């Protein structure tokens, strides 16, 4: 046999071997279900999340999942009832459902971990105590994730309480998978779109590209400069892909700068309308985008670790515009005309930096951001909200610095 012929045969054998290995991996992915862990599983958000996860819409109709409900020992009976109801769904995509109340067993072989709002076991009377109370649990979770979870685990931090802070703490205590930890911002984005839809008398799904900057569960900045509306009934009509700028259709600038701001601020402050349904849908949609990509040409808001984009200080989790593709996300740094004024950026980053420093014990007291005239931007910073939320500000941008109102 000549050398050239042997090379040809060897190449064919190698090709056959690779093909067989790929077939094995494909079969393995069908046999081995995706391990999904949900923390604080006794919370209402989990109850609403499970039917979406088991519908086949999030991970795809070719992926089976196993769900583990994780919570403390006191919630064991509730978890058993929830597990039974989940099994009663008879979902063809659900391989198994189990409960876990033993901390040392948490996140074993987890591919996806969903961090929900943790219940408060003890009373806290100051904002500083509330911030510091997040550290022990995030430290524990970070250690367990690195020890027990799959190497490629994806972690989503959802809910309505200190979302950015919990995400950055998890990154600190699970540094090996920090690149796969994100904070869900679609809930705030949904609230903004719904408020706009009520004003324009349309449906929220017709409004796209509303950007949420900053602290998802607190001092955020709602940017409408790229916002578009589709299928809007007006004097100008077009095909389904035709859109118009939202701000060009809202002629009441007073509403944009006052009523709209006040509505979003109230939602953030109280958290009452960010219930289980919205939290669950936001998490599930973010997961779907992470696995299958976000809609083409659409801007999505997501809390990610800053690497200095847009002038944001490094080392904090900050909500910014992204797109999901190929199993990851890309920050949209090439968007035009989305510069944020230095004062607004300083106010948002100041809060997030202080939250992190106070939580880690590097700063004793949280100091509200002082504006140039020496007054505090908010008087709600020094007290702990009764709903266990971080009461902070909401700002809306219509693209004009003169029309940007900060409350």
LOKOL-413343 format. One record per residue (C-alpha): residue number from 0; residue in one letter; y, z, x. Coordinates in Angstrom, 1 decimal, decimal comma, padded with zeros to 4 digits, always signed. Each point is the difference from the previous one (the first is absolute). Layout:
<sites>
SITE   n res     c2     c3     c1
SITE NUM   a      Y      Z      X
...
</sites>
This chain:
<sites>
SITE   n res     c2     c3     c1
SITE   0   x +000,0 +000,0 +000,0
SITE   1   x +003,3 -001,0 +001,4
SITE   2   x +002,9 +002,5 +000,5
SITE   3   x +002,2 -001,8 -002,5
SITE   4   x -002,8 +000,1 -002,6
SITE   5   x -000,5 +003,7 +000,6
SITE   6   x +003,7 +000,6 -000,5
SITE   7   x +000,0 -001,8 -003,3
SITE   8   x -003,0 +002,0 -001,2
SITE   9   x +001,5 +003,3 +001,2
SITE  10   x +003,2 -000,8 -001,9
SITE  11   x -002,0 -000,8 -003,2
SITE  12   x -001,9 +003,3 +000,4
SITE  13   x +003,2 +001,9 +000,5
SITE  14   x +001,5 -001,6 -003,1
SITE  15   x -003,1 +000,9 -002,1
SITE  16   x +000,1 +003,6 +001,3
SITE  17   x +003,7 +000,4 -000,9
SITE  18   x -000,6 -001,5 -003,5
SITE  19   x -002,9 +002,5 -000,6
SITE  20   x +002,1 +002,9 +001,2
SITE  21   x +002,8 -001,0 -002,4
SITE  22   x -002,5 -000,2 -002,8
SITE  23   x -001,3 +003,5 +000,8
SITE  24   x +003,6 +001,4 +000,0
SITE  25   x +000,7 -001,7 -003,4
SITE  26   x -003,2 +001,5 -001,5
SITE  27   x +000,8 +003,4 +001,5
SITE  28   x +003,5 +000,0 -001,6
SITE  29   x -001,7 -000,7 -003,4
SITE  30   x -002,6 +002,8 +000,5
SITE  31   x +002,3 +002,6 +001,5
SITE  32   x +002,7 +001,0 -002,5
SITE  33   x +003,6 +000,7 +001,0
SITE  34   x +000,4 +003,8 +000,3
SITE  35   x +003,2 +001,0 -001,9
SITE  36   x +001,2 +003,7 +000,2
SITE  37   x +002,6 +001,4 -002,3
SITE  38   x +001,7 +003,3 +000,9
SITE  39   x +001,3 +002,5 -002,5
SITE  40   x -002,3 -001,7 -002,5
SITE  41   x +000,8 +002,4 -002,8
SITE  42   x +003,5 -001,3 -000,4
SITE  43   x +000,9 -002,4 -002,9
SITE  44   x +000,6 -002,9 +002,4
SITE  45   x -003,7 -000,1 +001,0
SITE  46   x -001,1 +000,0 -003,7
SITE  47   x +002,1 -003,2 -000,5
SITE  48   x -000,9 -001,5 +003,4
SITE  49   x -003,8 +000,0 -000,4
SITE  50   x -000,2 -002,7 -002,8
SITE  51   x +002,2 -002,3 +002,1
SITE  52   x -002,1 +000,4 +003,1
SITE  53   x -003,2 -000,6 -001,8
SITE  54   x +001,3 -003,1 -001,8
SITE  55   x -000,7 -002,4 +002,9
SITE  56   x +003,7 -001,0 +000,1
SITE  57   x +000,9 +002,0 +003,1
SITE  58   x -002,7 -000,6 +002,5
SITE  59   x -001,4 -003,2 -001,6
SITE  60   x -003,0 -000,8 -002,1
SITE  61   x -002,3 -000,4 +003,0
SITE  62   x +000,6 +003,5 +001,3
SITE  63   x -001,8 +003,1 -001,3
SITE  64   x +001,6 +003,4 +000,6
SITE  65   x -001,1 +003,6 +000,2
SITE  66   x +002,6 +002,6 -001,1
SITE  67   x +000,1 +003,5 +001,3
SITE  68   x +002,3 +002,5 -001,9
SITE  69   x +001,3 +002,6 +002,5
SITE  70   x +001,8 +003,2 -001,0
SITE  71   x -000,2 +003,7 +000,4
SITE  72   x -002,9 +002,3 -001,2
SITE  73   x +002,0 +001,1 -003,0
SITE  74   x +000,1 -003,5 -001,4
SITE  75   x -003,7 -000,6 +000,3
SITE  76   x -000,8 +000,2 -003,7
SITE  77   x +002,8 -002,4 -000,8
SITE  78   x -001,3 -002,4 +002,7
SITE  79   x -003,5 +000,1 -001,5
SITE  80   x +001,4 -001,1 -003,4
SITE  81   x +002,1 -002,7 +001,6
SITE  82   x -003,0 -001,3 +001,9
SITE  83   x -002,0 -000,2 -003,1
SITE  84   x +002,7 -001,9 -001,9
SITE  85   x +000,3 -002,4 +003,0
SITE  86   x -003,7 -000,6 -000,1
SITE  87   x +000,2 -000,6 -003,8
SITE  88   x +002,3 -002,9 +000,6
SITE  89   x -003,1 -002,0 +001,0
SITE  90   x +002,0 -002,1 +002,4
SITE  91   x -002,1 -002,7 +001,8
SITE  92   x +002,2 +000,6 +003,1
SITE  93   x -000,7 +003,8 +000,3
SITE  94   x -003,0 +000,8 +002,1
SITE  95   x +000,4 +003,8 -000,2
SITE  96   x +002,4 +002,8 -000,7
SITE  97   x -000,1 +003,5 +001,6
SITE  98   x +002,1 +003,1 +000,5
SITE  99   x +000,8 +001,9 +003,1
SITE 100   x +001,5 +003,5 +000,3
SITE 101   x -001,1 +000,8 +003,5
SITE 102   x +002,8 -000,7 +002,4
SITE 103   x -002,2 -000,6 +003,0
SITE 104   x -001,7 -002,9 -001,8
SITE 105   x +003,2 -001,8 -001,1
SITE 106   x +000,5 -003,7 +000,7
SITE 107   x -003,5 -000,7 +001,4
SITE 108   x -000,3 -003,7 +000,7
SITE 109   x +003,1 -000,6 -002,2
SITE 110   x +001,4 -003,6 +000,0
SITE 111   x +002,9 +000,9 -002,4
SITE 112   x +001,7 +003,3 -000,4
SITE 113   x +002,5 +000,6 -002,8
SITE 114   x +002,2 +003,0 +000,5
SITE 115   x +001,4 +001,3 -003,3
SITE 116   x +002,5 +002,8 -000,6
SITE 117   x -001,6 +003,3 +001,1
SITE 118   x +000,3 +002,9 -002,4
SITE 119   x +002,1 +002,9 +001,1
SITE 120   x -002,1 +003,1 +000,6
SITE 121   x +002,9 +002,4 +000,6
SITE 122   x +003,6 +000,3 -001,1
SITE 123   x +002,7 -001,3 +002,3
SITE 124   x +003,6 +000,8 -000,5
SITE 125   x +001,9 -002,2 +002,5
SITE 126   x -000,1 -003,6 +000,9
SITE 127   x -000,8 +000,9 +003,6
SITE 128   x -003,1 +002,0 -001,1
SITE 129   x -001,1 -003,0 -002,2
SITE 130   x +000,3 -002,4 +003,0
SITE 131   x -001,9 +002,3 +002,3
SITE 132   x -002,8 +000,6 -002,5
SITE 133   x -001,0 -003,7 +000,4
SITE 134   x -000,9 +000,4 +003,6
SITE 135   x -003,3 +002,0 -000,1
SITE 136   x -001,6 -002,4 -002,5
SITE 137   x +001,1 -003,1 +001,8
SITE 138   x -001,2 +001,4 +003,3
SITE 139   x -003,4 +000,8 -001,5
SITE 140   x -000,2 -003,5 -001,7
SITE 141   x +001,0 -001,7 +003,2
SITE 142   x -002,7 +001,8 +002,0
SITE 143   x -002,7 -000,7 -002,6
SITE 144   x +001,0 -003,7 -000,3
SITE 145   x -000,4 -000,6 +003,7
SITE 146   x -003,2 +002,0 +000,1
SITE 147   x -001,8 -001,3 -003,1
SITE 148   x +001,5 -003,2 -001,3
SITE 149   x -000,8 -003,6 +000,9
SITE 150   x +001,8 -001,4 +003,0
SITE 151   x +001,8 -002,5 -002,2
SITE 152   x +000,9 +002,4 -002,8
SITE 153   x +003,1 -000,8 -002,1
SITE 154   x +002,1 +003,0 -001,2
SITE 155   x +002,4 -000,2 -002,8
SITE 156   x +002,4 +002,9 -000,7
SITE 157   x +001,1 -000,1 -003,7
SITE 158   x +001,6 +002,3 -002,5
SITE 159   x +003,5 +001,2 -000,6
SITE 160   x +000,4 +002,9 +002,5
SITE 161   x +001,1 -000,5 +003,7
SITE 162   x -001,9 -003,2 +000,3
SITE 163   x +001,7 -001,2 +003,2
SITE 164   x -000,4 +003,5 +001,7
SITE 165   x -003,7 +000,2 -000,8
SITE 166   x -000,6 -003,5 +001,3
SITE 167   x +001,8 +000,7 +003,3
SITE 168   x -001,8 +003,4 +000,4
SITE 169   x -003,4 -001,7 -000,5
SITE 170   x +001,0 -002,6 +002,7
SITE 171   x +000,8 +002,9 +002,3
SITE 172   x -003,3 +001,8 -000,5
SITE 173   x -002,2 -003,2 -000,2
SITE 174   x +001,6 -002,1 +002,7
SITE 175   x -003,0 -002,3 +000,4
SITE 176   x +000,4 -001,4 -003,5
SITE 177   x +003,7 +000,4 -000,3
SITE 178   x +000,4 -003,8 -000,3
SITE 179   x -002,1 +000,1 -003,2
SITE 180   x +002,0 +002,7 -001,9
SITE 181   x +002,6 -001,1 -002,5
SITE 182   x +002,2 +001,6 -002,7
SITE 183   x +000,0 -001,6 -003,5
SITE 184   x +003,4 -001,1 -001,2
SITE 185   x -000,9 -002,2 -003,0
SITE 186   x +000,5 +002,8 -002,5
SITE 187   x +003,7 +000,3 +000,8
SITE 188   x +000,2 -003,8 +000,0
SITE 189   x -001,6 -000,1 -003,4
SITE 190   x +002,5 +002,5 -001,4
SITE 191   x +002,9 -002,1 +001,2
SITE 192   x -001,5 -003,2 -001,4
SITE 193   x -000,6 +001,7 -003,4
SITE 194   x +003,6 +001,2 -000,2
SITE 195   x +001,3 -003,5 +000,8
SITE 196   x -002,4 -001,5 -002,5
SITE 197   x +001,3 +002,3 -002,8
SITE 198   x +003,6 -001,0 +000,8
SITE 199   x -000,9 -003,8 +000,1
SITE 200   x -002,3 +000,3 -003,0
SITE 201   x -003,0 -001,5 +001,8
SITE 202   x -003,3 +001,3 +001,5
SITE 203   x -000,1 +001,7 +003,4
SITE 204   x -002,6 -002,4 +001,3
SITE 205   x +002,6 -002,8 -000,1
SITE 206   x +002,1 +001,8 +002,6
SITE 207   x -000,9 -000,4 +003,7
SITE 208   x +001,3 +000,9 +003,4
SITE 209   x +001,6 +003,4 -000,7
SITE 210   x +000,0 +001,8 +003,4
SITE 211   x -000,4 +003,7 +000,4
SITE 212   x +001,4 +001,4 +003,3
SITE 213   x -000,4 +003,5 +001,4
SITE 214   x -001,6 +003,1 -001,4
SITE 215   x -002,4 -001,1 -002,8
SITE 216   x +000,0 +003,4 -001,7
SITE 217   x +003,6 +000,9 +000,7
SITE 218   x +003,0 -001,6 +001,5
SITE 219   x -000,7 -003,7 -000,5
SITE 220   x +002,2 -003,0 -000,2
SITE 221   x -000,7 -002,6 -002,7
SITE 222   x +001,0 -003,4 +001,2
SITE 223   x +000,5 -002,7 -002,6
SITE 224   x +001,5 -002,7 +002,3
SITE 225   x -003,3 -002,0 +000,1
SITE 226   x -001,2 +000,9 -003,5
SITE 227   x -000,9 -003,0 -002,2
SITE 228   x -001,0 -000,4 -003,6
SITE 229   x -002,5 -002,6 -001,3
SITE 230   x -000,6 -001,4 -003,5
SITE 231   x +003,3 +001,4 -001,2
SITE 232   x +001,3 -001,2 -003,4
SITE 233   x +003,5 -001,2 +000,6
SITE 234   x +002,1 -003,2 -000,1
SITE 235   x -001,7 -001,1 +003,2
SITE 236   x -003,7 -000,7 -000,1
SITE 237   x -002,5 -001,2 +002,5
SITE 238   x -003,7 -000,2 +000,9
SITE 239   x -002,0 +003,2 +000,5
SITE 240   x +000,9 +000,1 +003,7
SITE 241   x +003,7 -000,2 -000,8
SITE 242   x +002,0 +003,2 +000,6
SITE 243   x +003,5 +001,3 -000,1
SITE 244   x +001,6 +002,9 +001,9
SITE 245   x -000,1 +003,2 -002,0
SITE 246   x +003,6 +000,9 +000,9
SITE 247   x +001,3 -003,3 -001,3
SITE 248   x -001,3 +001,0 -003,5
SITE 249   x +001,4 +003,5 -000,1
SITE 250   x +003,6 -000,3 -000,8
SITE 251   x +000,5 +003,8 -000,4
SITE 252   x +000,6 +001,1 +003,5
SITE 253   x +000,8 +003,5 -001,4
SITE 254   x -003,6 +000,2 -001,2
SITE 255   x -001,4 -001,0 +003,3
SITE 256   x +002,0 +002,5 +002,0
SITE 257   x -000,1 +002,9 -002,4
SITE 258   x -002,6 -000,1 -002,8
SITE 259   x -002,7 -001,7 +002,0
SITE 260   x +000,6 +002,4 +002,9
SITE 261   x -000,1 +003,0 -002,2
SITE 262   x -003,2 -001,1 -001,7
SITE 263   x -001,8 -000,5 +003,2
SITE 264   x +001,4 +003,2 +001,5
SITE 265   x -001,3 +002,0 -003,1
SITE 266   x -003,5 -001,5 +000,4
SITE 267   x -000,1 +000,9 +003,7
SITE 268   x +001,4 +003,4 -000,6
SITE 269   x -002,3 +001,1 -002,8
SITE 270   x -003,0 -002,2 +000,7
SITE 271   x -000,8 +000,4 -003,7
SITE 272   x -000,4 -003,7 -000,6
SITE 273   x -002,0 -000,6 +003,2
SITE 274   x -003,2 +001,2 -001,7
SITE 275   x -003,6 -000,8 +000,5
SITE 276   x +000,0 -003,5 -001,3
SITE 277   x +002,9 -001,3 +002,2
SITE 278   x -001,3 +001,9 +003,1
SITE 279   x -003,5 -001,5 -000,5
SITE 280   x +001,2 -003,5 -000,6
SITE 281   x +002,3 +000,1 +003,0
SITE 282   x -002,9 +001,1 +002,3
SITE 283   x -002,5 -002,5 -001,4
SITE 284   x +002,5 -002,9 +000,3
SITE 285   x +000,8 +000,9 +003,6
SITE 286   x -003,7 +000,2 +000,8
SITE 287   x -000,6 -003,4 -001,7
SITE 288   x +002,8 -001,5 +002,1
SITE 289   x -001,4 +001,6 +003,2
SITE 290   x -003,4 -001,6 -000,6
SITE 291   x +001,0 -003,3 -001,5
SITE 292   x +003,6 -000,6 +000,9
SITE 293   x +003,2 +000,3 -002,0
SITE 294   x +001,3 -002,9 -002,2
SITE 295   x +001,4 -002,8 +002,1
SITE 296   x +003,7 +000,1 +000,7
SITE 297   x +000,3 +003,4 -001,7
SITE 298   x +001,6 +003,0 +001,6
SITE 299   x -001,9 +003,3 -000,2
SITE 300   x +001,4 +003,5 +000,8
SITE 301   x -002,2 +002,1 +002,2
SITE 302   x +000,4 +003,2 +002,1
SITE 303   x -001,0 -000,7 +003,6
SITE 304   x +000,6 +001,5 +003,4
SITE 305   x +003,3 -001,3 +001,3
SITE 306   x +000,0 -001,9 +003,3
SITE 307   x +003,7 -000,5 +000,0
SITE 308   x +000,2 -002,7 -002,6
SITE 309   x +003,4 -000,4 -001,8
SITE 310   x +001,4 +002,7 +002,4
SITE 311   x -002,2 +002,7 -001,5
SITE 312   x -000,8 +002,7 +002,5
SITE 313   x -003,5 -000,1 +001,4
SITE 314   x -002,6 +002,7 -001,0
SITE 315   x +000,8 +000,4 -003,7
SITE 316   x -001,8 -001,5 -003,0
SITE 317   x +002,6 -002,1 -001,8
SITE 318   x -000,4 -002,2 -003,1
SITE 319   x +001,0 -003,6 +000,8
SITE 320   x -000,8 -003,6 -001,1
SITE 321   x -003,4 -001,3 +001,0
SITE 322   x -002,6 -002,6 -000,9
SITE 323   x -003,8 +000,5 +000,1
SITE 324   x -002,2 -002,6 +001,6
SITE 325   x -003,3 -000,2 +001,8
SITE 326   x -000,9 +003,6 -000,6
SITE 327   x +003,2 +001,5 +001,3
SITE 328   x +003,8 -000,1 -000,6
SITE 329   x +002,9 -001,6 +001,7
SITE 330   x +003,6 +001,5 -000,1
SITE 331   x +002,4 -002,8 -001,2
SITE 332   x +002,5 +000,3 +002,7
SITE 333   x +001,1 -003,6 -000,5
SITE 334   x +001,6 +000,5 -003,4
SITE 335   x +003,6 -001,0 -000,1
SITE 336   x +002,9 +002,0 -001,3
SITE 337   x -001,7 +003,3 -000,3
SITE 338   x +001,9 +002,0 +002,5
SITE 339   x +000,6 +003,6 -001,0
SITE 340   x +003,3 +001,8 +000,8
SITE 341   x -000,2 +002,5 +002,8
SITE 342   x +001,1 +002,9 -002,3
SITE 343   x -002,8 -000,7 -002,5
SITE 344   x -002,6 -000,4 +002,7
SITE 345   x +001,1 +003,2 +001,7
SITE 346   x -000,2 +001,9 -003,2
SITE 347   x -003,5 -001,2 -000,7
SITE 348   x -001,4 +000,4 +003,5
SITE 349   x +001,7 +003,4 +000,4
SITE 350   x -001,9 +001,4 -002,9
SITE 351   x -003,4 -001,3 +001,2
SITE 352   x +000,6 +001,1 +003,6
SITE 353   x +000,9 +003,5 -001,2
SITE 354   x -002,9 +000,2 -002,3
SITE 355   x -002,4 -000,7 +002,9
SITE 356   x +001,8 +002,5 +002,3
SITE 357   x +000,1 +002,8 -002,6
SITE 358   x -003,7 -000,6 -000,9
SITE 359   x -001,0 +000,3 +003,7
SITE 360   x +002,1 +003,0 +000,6
SITE 361   x +002,4 -001,7 +002,4
SITE 362   x +002,9 +000,6 -002,4
SITE 363   x +000,6 +003,2 -002,0
SITE 364   x +002,2 -001,2 -002,9
SITE 365   x +000,3 -003,3 -001,8
SITE 366   x +003,7 -001,1 +000,1
SITE 367   x +001,2 -002,6 -002,6
SITE 368   x +001,5 -003,1 +001,5
SITE 369   x +003,8 +000,4 +000,3
SITE 370   x +002,1 -003,0 -000,8
SITE 371   x +003,0 -001,0 +002,0
SITE 372   x +002,4 +002,1 -002,1
SITE 373   x -002,2 +003,0 +000,8
SITE 374   x -001,6 +000,5 -003,4
SITE 375   x -003,7 +000,1 -000,5
SITE 376   x -001,5 -003,1 -001,5
SITE 377   x -002,1 +002,2 -002,3
SITE 378   x +000,1 +003,6 -001,2
SITE 379   x -003,7 +000,0 -001,0
SITE 380   x -001,4 +000,1 +003,5
SITE 381   x +000,2 +003,7 +000,5
SITE 382   x -002,1 +001,0 -003,0
SITE 383   x -003,7 -000,6 -000,8
SITE 384   x -000,4 -002,1 -003,1
SITE 385   x -001,9 +001,6 -002,9
SITE 386   x -002,4 -003,0 -000,1
SITE 387   x -000,9 +000,4 +003,6
SITE 388   x +001,7 -003,3 +000,8
SITE 389   x +002,6 -000,7 +002,6
SITE 390   x +003,2 -000,4 -002,0
SITE 391   x +002,0 -002,6 +001,7
SITE 392   x +002,3 -003,0 -000,5
SITE 393   x -000,4 -003,5 -001,2
SITE 394   x +002,2 -002,9 +001,1
SITE 395   x +000,2 -003,5 -001,3
SITE 396   x +001,4 -003,0 +001,9
SITE 397   x +001,3 -003,1 -001,8
SITE 398   x +000,9 -001,6 +003,3
SITE 399   x +003,6 +001,1 +000,1
SITE 400   x +001,0 +003,0 +002,0
SITE 401   x +002,8 +000,6 -002,4
SITE 402   x -002,5 +000,3 -002,9
SITE 403   x -002,6 +002,1 +001,7
SITE 404   x +000,2 +003,4 -001,6
SITE 405   x -001,6 +003,1 +001,5
SITE 406   x -000,7 +003,0 -002,1
</sites>
